[in-house]
Amino acid sequence: MDATTDLTREPDHAVYKTLLESTKAIPWRIDWDTKRFTYIGPQIQDLLGWTPDSWTSVEDWAARMHDEDREYVVNFCVMQSQNGIDHEADYRALTADGGYVWIRDVVHVVRKDNGDVDSLVGFMFDISQRKRDEQELERLRRELEVLSFKDGLTGVANRRMFNMTLDREWASARREARPLSVILLDIDYFKQYNDHFGHLAGDECLKQVAKILQETVSRPRDLVARYGGEEFVLVLPETDAVAAHAVAERVRQAIVDAQMPHARRGDILTVSQGVGTIVPDEPNDVSAFIHDIDRRLYRAKQEGRNRVVG
């Protein structure tokens, strides 16, 4: 039977056929016993480039589907059809020229009087624009998510990201009984820097310090974050006290080597740091841990600045 004749066996069907073929949706019918197309709308050629008479069986339908979609979609549609359940599926249909179009196939299962499946009828809808819109929205969502965890001035992680990372690494360190180190860092006499050079120069100073920190601390799981104002924080997973102190010293020296001029009596910019290391267990509290490191940072300032206290 020709794939375009099944819907015109009765007079009224000629009217239905005209209506169906005037829509953008592509109607089709498959005989369940033979798994062959008995009808597919001529719109299919405009959309995919394949002529209607080339849609002979479900193998043609499956073969003209993107490799990444084929197995799941075919298995899903076969299972739903065997169970007599109406369904729909989104997939990328291949075009005759080698491209693809996003399709939504809406399928209705037609039953015989005894309840057995007689045929499948449905419509193919071009949802390419919808998919492009969804992908763009997802891209924007991811971009906004990244921005929500990034300090707008320096480009490093913000306080929110620090809190989330610390909670995650704290749980990991406790579970695996591994050391976790945190460094709190404060730019020395930053108020005087701002007062002398101005806030725009102060912003550039913060950006430069952030850049140095990112270049000095580079392991994939290490985190550099702006803690607030002129303070930064480093999270160093699986890092013991000796290694953490060495990182802090490298940071201190890198800031000195940058030779950024300071307003105080011709000095250069320096930083003070407090370092803490812990292998968390149940009695430990993350807030108390950070508070203890903050006290060490305060001691570094009190003892003359440009130093590391651990």
Secondary structure, 3 states (H helix, E strand, C coil): CCCCCHHHCCHHHHHHHHHHHCCCCEEEEEECCCCEEEEECCHHHHHHCCCHHHCCEHHHHHHCECHHHHHHHHHHHHHHHHCCCCEEEEEEEECCCCCEEEEEEEEEEEECCCCCEEEEEEEEEECHHHHHHHHHHHHHHHHHHHHHCECCCCCCECHHHHHHHHHHHHHHHHHHCCCEEEEEEEECCHHHHHHHHCHHHHHHHHHHHHHHHHHHCCCCCCEEEEEECCEEEEEEECCCHHHHHHHHHHHHHHHHHCCCECCCCCCECCEEEEEEEECCCCCCCHHHHHHHHHHHHHHHHHCCCCCEEC
